[in-house]
Amino acid sequence: MDGTIRHLSSGDEVWFDVTATHSTCHSKLRKELRLTKLRKTAGKTGNRMKSAAVLDAHTKKRDKYALLEAIVERQLISGLRSHAPRILPVAISTHGEFCAGAVELQDWLADKFERRLENEGSRDDGQKETKLIAEFRNTLRTSLLVGLAKGHAQMLRAAGLPHRAKACRPRAVHYQPG
């Protein structure tokens, strides 16, 4: 798992594992082509279909944590846990597409934010709750995409370098004329 988020007042907990995928890389093009043809024949409903790469990444993560979910369920039944955490695979494509787990994580966080706003009551700045929640969702999605781009850039920067060089930061080179 890449992270855990616990909502202290409700006891709700989310465990998440994040992965990134590039849906137009050479190894995924055939599946994407098949899915594109299905989207085309599906008409308007095809617009909402996820890419094959995102679906595959989501499914692999889901399968990876199936045993963990069974253990958590068993602990819940045995009384060792009071709440079962949600285990969410979060797959994001380099084209900005989010899997169902990423959307569920966003919705969970937005719901907790909305409850906080409700508990705080009316705001002194006069901002509407709906606007603040929409801004929160937008900022979260943007932050995830920026993190993805940053990780991708670091990976490309380190490509082809010896293992030792990947861990080292480049040193500043000062040019002195003459």
HELIX and SHEET records of a PDB file:
HELIX    1   1 HIS A   26  LYS A   28  5                                   3    
HELIX    2   2 LEU A   29  ALA A   42  1                                  14    
HELIX    3   3 GLY A   43  ARG A   48  5                                   6    
HELIX    4   4 ALA A   52  LYS A   64  1                                  13    
HELIX    5   5 ALA A   66  SER A   78  1                                  13    
HELIX    6   6 ALA A  100  GLU A  120  1                                  21    
HELIX    7   7 GLU A  129  ALA A  158  1                                  30    
HELIX    8   8 HIS A  163  ALA A  167  1                                   5    
SHEET    1   A 3 GLY A   3  ARG A   6  0                                        
SHEET    2   A 3 GLU A  13  THR A  21 -1                                        
SHEET    3   A 3 ARG A  86  SER A  93  1                                        
END                                                                             
